[in-house]
Amino acid sequence: MEICKLFLIIAIAGGMVLPAVTGCFAEVEKATPIDSTEPAPISSPEIAKETGKPEAPAPENPVPLSQREDIILISKFYRGMGKEDVPKGWELDDKKKPIDISLVKEGDQIAVRFKSENSAFGIYNTQDFDIRDYPFLNWEWKVSKLPAGGTFLDSDKDDQGAQIYVSFGSLSWYNKPFVKAVGYYWSSTLPVGTEGPCPTWGKSQVIVVETGKEKIGEWVAEKRNVYEDYVRLFDDKKPSDVSALRLYTNSQHTETGSEVYFRNVYFSKE
């Protein structure tokens, strides 16, 4: 009889604790605006275990991006918002208002969000390094809305849901006409692999790396060898130093709208 009472007490206690643990992690997946200046960890396998979700494979490098010394981290969105309502360390690059830029937190990740309504804008981060030393550009992006009918092959419809550019050459006023750039697009309509000059800037060569709505609303990780892309697109093996990285969205040509998120943007040696 005493043993039965003991099992009954343990069962009741276990039933009381379990709902409290489940509720604790119920809010983790919601996306909310943030103002925290603390870096978020790269992964959290403990959360995966408690929510019952399959545990993600262990990352190749478990050190948070903000603490790694073998990369050039560009995003640093954990610093919060700064002047002109853009993330700290970035500058505003606007072509047509209205501008809607914010930081959001999804799980343990911090991202920048652009929402365009018949507008065009972006942000840029100045840099100064040889692309041959850090040839790989890594980033994650998510598109939740694409500009209807957008295509850079038609200047009247030159809208893309998401764009990321690497600029080469000094940004000084006298050198700007000579600045080259390699751009990567998430297109509304064009097939992956489509390449060509940007209609609004002849010194820019762009590549479609994602297209259409198949992955809409999903985070997609990308990795490109920018140096190899530059050599192929410009037939030039000695590029000027990298001067800036730009994140952009636009929908003014199609007079529609777009929404995109970026996070974990960095250059690496391999």
N, C-alpha and C positions, 0 to 999 in steps of 0.2 A: 504493500500500500504506500509506504514512504517513497519507493522508487517511482511509482505512478505519479505521485504528487510532484516529484522533482521534474519529471518529463513535462508535466502540464505547465509548470512555472516557466521552463525554458522555452516551450512553444509559444506561450503568451508573450514573453519578453521579445522573442524573435519577431513576432508579428507586429509588435509596436515599433520596432526600430526600422524595419524595411521601408515603410512608406516615407519616413523622414529622409532616408538616403536618396530614394527615387526623386522626391520633390526638390532636393538640393540641386540636382543637375538638370532639371526640366527646363531651366531658363538659359542653358548654355548656348543653344543653337540660335537664339534670337539675335537679329542684327539691330544694334542700337547705336545712336550717335555717341561719340566718345570725346573726352577732353583729357584723358590720361596721358602723362608724359613718360610712363614706364614702358619699357619694351615688353612685347608679348613673347612668350616662348614659342619655338617653332612647332612643337607638337606636344600633346598631352595624352599619352596612352592610358593614364589613370582614368580620365573622363570616359574614354572608349569602353573600358572595362565596366564602369559603374552604370553606363547607359545600356549595356547589353549589345552595343554595336561591335562589329568585327574590328579587332585591333589592327591598326595600320602597320605596315612593315616598318621596322626601325629605320630611321633616316641614315643615309650613308655618313653624314657628318652631324652628330647630335648637338653640336655647339650652335647656339642661336646665331642668326645672321649678324646681329648687332655686335657680337663678340668675336666674330671670325676675322683673322688678320690676313687671310689668303685671298680675299675678294675686295672689290670696290662696291660697297653697298650704296645704292643711290636713293632708294625710297625713304627710309627712316621716318615713316609716318607716325611712329610712336612718340615723336617729339610734339605732336599736336599741331594746331593751326597757328599761323603767324599773321603777318601783315597782309593786307589786300584779300583777306579771307582765303588764303592758300596755305598748304602745309609749310611748316618752318623749313628753311633751306631751299625753298623753291620760289620761282618768280612766275607771275601771271603773264600769259601770252594769249591775248584775246583779239579776235577778229570781228565778232559780232555778238552783242548782248541779246538776251539775258544770260548771265553766268551763274551756274549753280554747282558749287564745289563743296564737298563735305568729307569728313572722315567717319568711317563706320567700323564697328568691331563685330566680326562674325566668329563665334567660338573664341579661339585664342589668337586670331589674326586681325590685324588692322589694315584697312585698305582706304584708298581715296576713291571717291565716287563723283562722276561727272554726269549731269543731266542736262541735255540740250533740247531746247524747244525753238526750232528755226533759228539756231545760233551756232557760233563756232568759237571755241576757246580751248586752252590747254595750259599746262604749266611746264617750266623747264628748270633744269638743274645744271649749273655750269660745272665743267670738269676740265682736266688738263693732264692727259696721259696718252701713251702710245698704245693704240689698239692691238698692236702685235704682242704686247706684254699681257694683255687681258682680252683675248679675242672673242670670248663667249659672252653673249648677253642672255641673262636668265630673267624671266618674269612670269607672273601669273595675272590673268585677266578674266573678267566675266562680263558678258554683254547681256543685259536684260531687255534691251530694245534696240532695234536696228533702224536706220533711216530707210524708208521704203524706196526701193529702186536705185539705191546709191551705187555708183560705179566711177572710179577715177579715170576710166577710159573716155568719159564724156564730161567735159568741163561744166556743162549745165547740170550734171547730176553728181558732181564730185563730192560725195558725202560718204563717210565710213563710220561704222559704229565705234571702232577703237583704232587708234594709231599710236605707234611709238617710233620715234626717230632718234638716230645717233648722228650728231653733227660733227664735221671735220673742218678745222681751220678757225682762226681767230674770229671772235664775234665783234671786233672793233668796227666802227661805222664805215671805215674805208675798205675793210676786207669782207664785209657782209655779202657783197655781190658774188664773191668767189667761194663762199662756204658751200661745201657739199654735204649731203646727208643720205643715209640709208634708212628707209622707213619700212615698218612691218604693219600690215593692215588686217583687221577683221572686217571683211567686206560683206555687204548685203547680198551681192549677186555674183561676183566673179569667182571662177574656180581657184582653188588653192594652187599656188605656183605661178599665178599670173604676175608678170613683172613689167615695169615700164617707168617712164618719167612721170613725176607729179605734175599735173596741169598748171598748178599755181606757182611752182618753183622748179625751173628747168634743171637746177643743180641737184635735185633730189631724185633718187631712184628708189622705187618701192616694190615690195613683194607681198602678195596676199598669202598669209599663213593660216587663216581661218576664214570660213565663209558661211553665210546663211544661218538658219535657225536650229540646225540639228543639235548644237551644244548650247543653245540659248539658256541662260540662267545657271550655267555650270561654270565652276572655276576650271580654267584650262592652263596648264603649265607649258611654257615654251622655252626653247633654248636654241640660239642661232650663233653660228660662227660669223660674226660681223666682218672680220677681216677678209675671210674668203668671199663673202657676199660683196664687199666693197671692190675687191680685185676683179671679180667677174663683171659687176655692173659698170664699173668705170674704166676697166682695163688699165689699172694703176696699182702697182705693187708697193708704192711708198706714200700712203695717205698722210695728210697732216694729222697732228694730234687731235684726239677727241676733245671738243670744246663744250658740248652740251648733250643732254638727253632730254627729249620732250615727250610728254604724254598728251594726247589730244583726242577730241571728238568733234564732229560737226554734222549739222543737218540743215544748213541754211539754203543750200542749192535745191534740195527736194522739198523744202518747206515742210518738213516732218519733224521727227524727234529721235533722240537716242539716249541711252543710259548705259554707262560702262563703269567698271571697277578695276583698279590696278593694285597690286601688292607685290612685295618681295622682288623688287627690281635690283639687279646687281650684275656686275661684270666678274668673270672668273677666268683663270688661266686654262682650265680644262673642263 
